[in-house]
């Protein structure tokens, strides 16, 4: 089901969603997620992702991203360098290069 942002946030805040899937700028090995814009930088701001990852015990979080950024730098890190929307919030990371389970294991 696709919906407008306002509807999506109302559903997640009202505990109507079991799973949320969204794009990430960076993901850490421990499940941290950054999808922000930093003022004066070429990256976006924290935004509504904090709502979507605020209760990882109730909502399964799947991060989808390119495996590498433009220029070939990784998007999956030991530790994110951008502000986190959530720490230890991501259950699964899916990239063009494979996916990472919550256990930390990468599979292709």
N, C-alpha and C positions, 0 to 999 in steps of 0.2 A: 504494500500500500504506500503510495506517495502522497505527501501532504505539504501544506505550507508550513513555514517555520513556526508560526504562532500555534498552529494545531499540534505540531510535533512536540513543542515544549509543554503545552497543556497536557498532552497525553503522558509524557514522561514524568512531569511533576505530580500528576494525579495517580501514579503507579499503575497505568494501564499498559505499559510496555515491558516486555521481558528481555528484549534485545534492542540495542541501538548500534547502527553501523554508520560510520562517518569517516571522512578523510582526515589525514593527519600530516602535519608538516614534519614532525619527528616522533619517533616512538623509542622508548628505552627498553633494554632487555628485561627490566623488572616490571614492565607494564605501564610505565609513565607515558603520558601523551601530551604533546604540544601541538597545537594547531592555531597559533597566535599571530597577531600583528603587533609588532613593537614600534612605538611612535618613532618616526624618523628613520625607520629601517624598511627594508623591502619585504618584510614578512607581516602577516595579518595580526589582529588582536585576539585576546583570549575568547571573547564572545560567549555564545551559549553552550559551548562544549562542557563547561563546568557543571551546568545543570544535567547534561546527559550522562556524565560520569560520576555524579555526586553520591550514588549509592551502589557501588559495585557488588555488594552482597545481594541486591535485588535485581539489578539490570546487568545482563551480559553485554559487554562492550567489545565490538569488533572494529579495529582500525584498518582502513584500507589506504594504501599509499604506493607510490612508485618505489621500487627497490633502491633507486639512486636518484639524486637530484640532478638538475642540469649541471654539466661539467663532471659528472661521475661520482660526486661525493655521496656517502651513504645517507639514508634517511632513518635507519635503525641503528641506535647507538647504545653503548654501555650506559651512558647518562645523557639526557637531553640538555642542550645548551640554551634552548628557548624556555620561556616561562611555561610551567606545566598547567594544563587544564585539570589534570588529575594524576596522582601518583598511585602506582599499582592498581590502575583502573582497567587496563586492557586485558581482556581474556584471550584474544586471538588477534594477530596482525597478519594481514593478507597483502602481499606485494606481487608484482609481476614475476619475481624470482622464487616465490613459494609462500609458505605461511608458517607462522610461529605459534605453537600451542602455549597455553598458560604455563606448562612445565618448562618452557624455554627451548624446547626442541624445534629446530627448523626442518620443515619437510618441503619437498618440491612436488 
